[in-house]
Amino acid sequence: MKKHPGHNGAVAAGHDVTARAAATVLAEGGNAFDAAIAALLTACVCEPVLASLGGGGFMTARTADGKVRLLDFFCDTPIEKQPADQVEFVEVHADFGTLKQPFHIGCGATATPGMIPGLTAIAETFGTMPMADLAAPAVTAARQGVAMTPFQAFLFEVVAPILTWTAEAGALFAPEGNMLKAGNRLVNPALADALSALGEGKYDHLRSTMAAAMEPGLSHLSARDLASYTPVFREPIQVPCGRADVYLNPRPASGGALVAAMLDRVTGSDAAAAAAAMAAVDRTWRTNGIDAVWPQGAKTSDGGQAYRGTTQVSIIDRSGNAVSVTVSNGEGNGRIVPGCGFMMNNMLGEEDVNPDGFHNWAPGRRLSSMMTPVIAEAGDGTLYALGSGGSNRIRTAIFQVLTRSLAQGLPLAEAVVAPRIHFEKGRLDIESADQRSDLDALGAAFADIVRWPGQSLYFGGVHCVTRSAEGTFAGAGDPRREGVFRLA
């Protein structure tokens, strides 16, 4: 891991074009929040399965004066629920090669998006540059096209039934009937126009277009939902980890509480100790609920949580502003918003959001999530911004990188690439099992084990940036998800 002093800032993200957009803004004098907006808008272009103007997310923010806050701009359930037998709600199957997983799409699977209100709140609260300037890299990328990477091409193949469900989506993602492959260019002039409109402050136009795309009678979502959506600032969970204080996503999200509980319970530095902490937290959570794992003020309902289809951006600037933001669009609802080049989310189509069965969600509620953007600050003044994609493996990926780096002193890049484990519902998944010396010890402690032969995107994608008190930057993008680290 190279260390870099004398720069305006640094970024780690899930795509090089995303990272370059943030680095450009930092180089032009923008702060970390400006850079995060540029990165997220660009991610909507080059990571369309994971990020969209029709989705939502969370940002943990540390300002230069040392204050840390969490901005929740994740999706809401719609205010009014329509009859389940009337809405458009269709099952399709994603092909992961070794298994096929059902997804539900259509207008009836769409929750109220928070992405645009969230970006607006970031700009108004923390930003220093005009939104048009921040949207410019994304507009250029959408209009000129972005070369498909192997990881993005893989995602396209996995969710091909969603990306080709309508003729409009198929024309964009599978022109001439062939799904875009690695090396092909994804060109999206309609999304460029939508991003330009956002840069010009024309959110009302985008909002009305999104509302019109949700056909009456087929969707729970209405113009009222879009007009009334409000991002929420929350006090993060603060816990110690080795030499640092760690700030995590609070409820109604669940990921931060689960990471905090694992950090609190781990009693050793080896994989067996990590696995024991994972297992203890997982069993308590599933048996007694999230409040039994990490009491946090008023009791809250576990409800359902959405966490698939996520991407991460981590940024720190030279002034000490630090941003960690994780966003999701589920997998997309299959319908392109007319003239806008993006899909709305399908959060209501995830089984995890509907633990009691589909269409049983409570109206007008902020959805829970496993997404856990993290800020940490060590006693010597070193700042950390990190987070992960990776569905329900987000919590264990972040837990392991934090303990290895902050408690055990492993260099950050080594902490990111080190083999991981994941425990869930009685099963322990072991990454790079054929290369491990602790396999026998793990096997003796857990009866149900799945051995993964090498490194896999299944175990998340933790993208990290650090800044020392002297202004030296370091970072790492997780190779499991084509992570990129860039300086400005």
Secondary structure as the mmCIF struct_conf table of DSSP 4:
data_model
#
loop_
_struct_conf.conf_type_id
_struct_conf.id
_struct_conf.beg_label_comp_id
_struct_conf.beg_label_asym_id
_struct_conf.beg_label_seq_id
_struct_conf.end_label_comp_id
_struct_conf.end_label_asym_id
_struct_conf.end_label_seq_id
STRN STRN1 HIS A 4 HIS A 4
BEND BEND1 GLY A 6 GLY A 6
BEND BEND2 ASN A 8 ASN A 8
STRN STRN2 GLY A 9 ALA A 13
BEND BEND3 GLY A 14 HIS A 15
HELX_RH_AL_P HELX_RH_AL_P1 ASP A 16 ALA A 27
TURN_TY1_P TURN_TY1_P1 GLU A 28 GLY A 29
HELX_RH_AL_P HELX_RH_AL_P2 ALA A 32 CYS A 46
TURN_TY1_P TURN_TY1_P2 PRO A 48 LEU A 50
TURN_TY1_P TURN_TY1_P3 LEU A 53 LEU A 53
STRN STRN3 GLY A 54 GLY A 54
STRN STRN4 GLY A 56 ARG A 62
TURN_TY1_P TURN_TY1_P4 ALA A 64 ASP A 65
BEND BEND4 GLY A 66 GLY A 66
STRN STRN5 VAL A 68 PHE A 73
HELX_LH_PP_P HELX_LH_PP_P1 CYS A 75 CYS A 75
STRN STRN6 ASP A 76 ASP A 76
HELX_LH_PP_P HELX_LH_PP_P2 THR A 77 PRO A 78
BEND BEND5 ILE A 79 GLU A 80
HELX_LH_PP_P HELX_LH_PP_P3 LYS A 81 PRO A 83
TURN_TY1_P TURN_TY1_P5 ALA A 84 GLN A 86
BEND BEND6 VAL A 87 VAL A 87
STRN STRN7 VAL A 90 ASP A 95
BEND BEND7 GLY A 97 THR A 98
STRN STRN8 LYS A 100 ILE A 105
BEND BEND8 GLY A 106 GLY A 106
HELX_RH_3T_P HELX_RH_3T_P1 CYS A 107 ALA A 109
HELX_LH_PP_P HELX_LH_PP_P4 THR A 110 ALA A 111
STRN STRN9 THR A 112 THR A 112
HELX_LH_PP_P HELX_LH_PP_P5 PRO A 113 PRO A 113
HELX_RH_AL_P HELX_RH_AL_P3 MET A 115 PHE A 126
BEND BEND9 MET A 129 MET A 129
HELX_RH_AL_P HELX_RH_AL_P4 MET A 131 GLN A 144
STRN STRN10 VAL A 146 ALA A 147
HELX_LH_PP_P HELX_LH_PP_P6 MET A 148 THR A 149
HELX_RH_AL_P HELX_RH_AL_P5 PRO A 150 VAL A 158
TURN_TY1_P TURN_TY1_P6 VAL A 159 VAL A 159
HELX_RH_AL_P HELX_RH_AL_P6 ALA A 160 LEU A 163
TURN_TY1_P TURN_TY1_P7 THR A 164 THR A 164
BEND BEND10 TRP A 165 THR A 166
HELX_RH_AL_P HELX_RH_AL_P7 ALA A 167 PHE A 173
BEND BEND11 ALA A 174 ALA A 174
HELX_RH_3T_P HELX_RH_3T_P2 PRO A 175 GLY A 177
TURN_TY1_P TURN_TY1_P8 ALA A 182 GLY A 183
STRN STRN11 ARG A 185 LEU A 186
HELX_RH_AL_P HELX_RH_AL_P8 PRO A 189 GLY A 199
TURN_TY1_P TURN_TY1_P9 GLU A 200 GLY A 201
HELX_RH_AL_P HELX_RH_AL_P9 TYR A 203 ALA A 213
BEND BEND12 MET A 214 MET A 214
TURN_TY1_P TURN_TY1_P10 PRO A 216 LEU A 218
BEND BEND13 HIS A 220 HIS A 220
HELX_RH_AL_P HELX_RH_AL_P10 ALA A 223 SER A 228
STRN STRN12 VAL A 232 ARG A 234
HELX_LH_PP_P HELX_LH_PP_P7 GLU A 235 PRO A 236
STRN STRN13 ILE A 237 CYS A 241
TURN_TY1_P TURN_TY1_P11 GLY A 242 ARG A 243
STRN STRN14 ALA A 244 LEU A 248
TURN_TY1_P TURN_TY1_P12 ARG A 251 PRO A 252
BEND BEND14 SER A 254 SER A 254
HELX_RH_AL_P HELX_RH_AL_P11 GLY A 255 ARG A 265
BEND BEND15 SER A 269 ASP A 270
HELX_RH_AL_P HELX_RH_AL_P12 ALA A 271 ASN A 288
HELX_RH_AL_P HELX_RH_AL_P13 ILE A 290 VAL A 293
BEND BEND16 TRP A 294 TRP A 294
BEND BEND17 GLY A 297 ALA A 298
STRN STRN15 GLN A 305 ALA A 306
BEND BEND18 GLY A 309 GLY A 309
STRN STRN16 THR A 310 ASP A 317
TURN_TY1_P TURN_TY1_P13 ARG A 318 SER A 319
BEND BEND19 GLY A 320 GLY A 320
STRN STRN17 ALA A 322 SER A 328
TURN_TY1_P TURN_TY1_P14 GLY A 330 GLU A 331
BEND BEND20 GLY A 334 GLY A 334
STRN STRN18 ILE A 336 ILE A 336
HELX_LH_PP_P HELX_LH_PP_P8 VAL A 337 VAL A 337
TURN_TY1_P TURN_TY1_P15 PRO A 338 CYS A 340
STRN STRN19 MET A 343 MET A 344
HELX_LH_PP_P HELX_LH_PP_P9 ASN A 345 ASN A 345
HELX_RH_3T_P HELX_RH_3T_P3 MET A 347 GLY A 349
HELX_RH_3T_P HELX_RH_3T_P4 GLU A 351 VAL A 353
TURN_TY1_P TURN_TY1_P16 PRO A 355 ASP A 356
TURN_TY1_P TURN_TY1_P17 PHE A 358 HIS A 359
HELX_LH_PP_P HELX_LH_PP_P10 TRP A 361 ALA A 362
TURN_TY1_P TURN_TY1_P18 PRO A 363 GLY A 364
STRN STRN20 ARG A 366 ARG A 366
HELX_LH_PP_P HELX_LH_PP_P11 LEU A 367 LEU A 367
STRN STRN21 SER A 368 SER A 369
STRN STRN22 VAL A 374 ALA A 378
TURN_TY1_P TURN_TY1_P19 GLY A 379 ASP A 380
BEND BEND21 GLY A 381 GLY A 381
STRN STRN23 LEU A 383 GLY A 389
BEND BEND22 GLY A 390 GLY A 390
HELX_RH_3T_P HELX_RH_3T_P5 SER A 391 ARG A 393
HELX_RH_AL_P HELX_RH_AL_P14 ILE A 394 LEU A 402
HELX_RH_PI_P HELX_RH_PI_P1 THR A 403 ALA A 407
BEND BEND23 GLN A 408 GLN A 408
HELX_RH_AL_P HELX_RH_AL_P15 LEU A 412 VAL A 417
BEND BEND24 ALA A 418 ALA A 418
STRN STRN24 ILE A 421 GLU A 424
TURN_TY1_P TURN_TY1_P20 LYS A 425 GLY A 426
STRN STRN25 ARG A 427 ILE A 430
TURN_TY1_P TURN_TY1_P21 GLU A 431 SER A 432
HELX_RH_3T_P HELX_RH_3T_P6 ALA A 433 GLN A 435
BEND BEND25 SER A 437 SER A 437
HELX_RH_AL_P HELX_RH_AL_P16 LEU A 439 ALA A 445
BEND BEND26 ALA A 447 ALA A 447
STRN STRN26 ASP A 448 ARG A 451
BEND BEND27 PRO A 453 GLY A 454
HELX_RH_3T_P HELX_RH_3T_P7 LEU A 457 PHE A 459
STRN STRN27 GLY A 461 ARG A 467
TURN_TY1_P TURN_TY1_P22 ALA A 469 GLU A 470
BEND BEND28 GLY A 471 GLY A 471
STRN STRN28 PHE A 473 ALA A 476
HELX_RH_3T_P HELX_RH_3T_P8 PRO A 479 ARG A 481
TURN_TY1_P TURN_TY1_P23 GLU A 482 GLU A 482
STRN STRN29 VAL A 484 LEU A 487
#
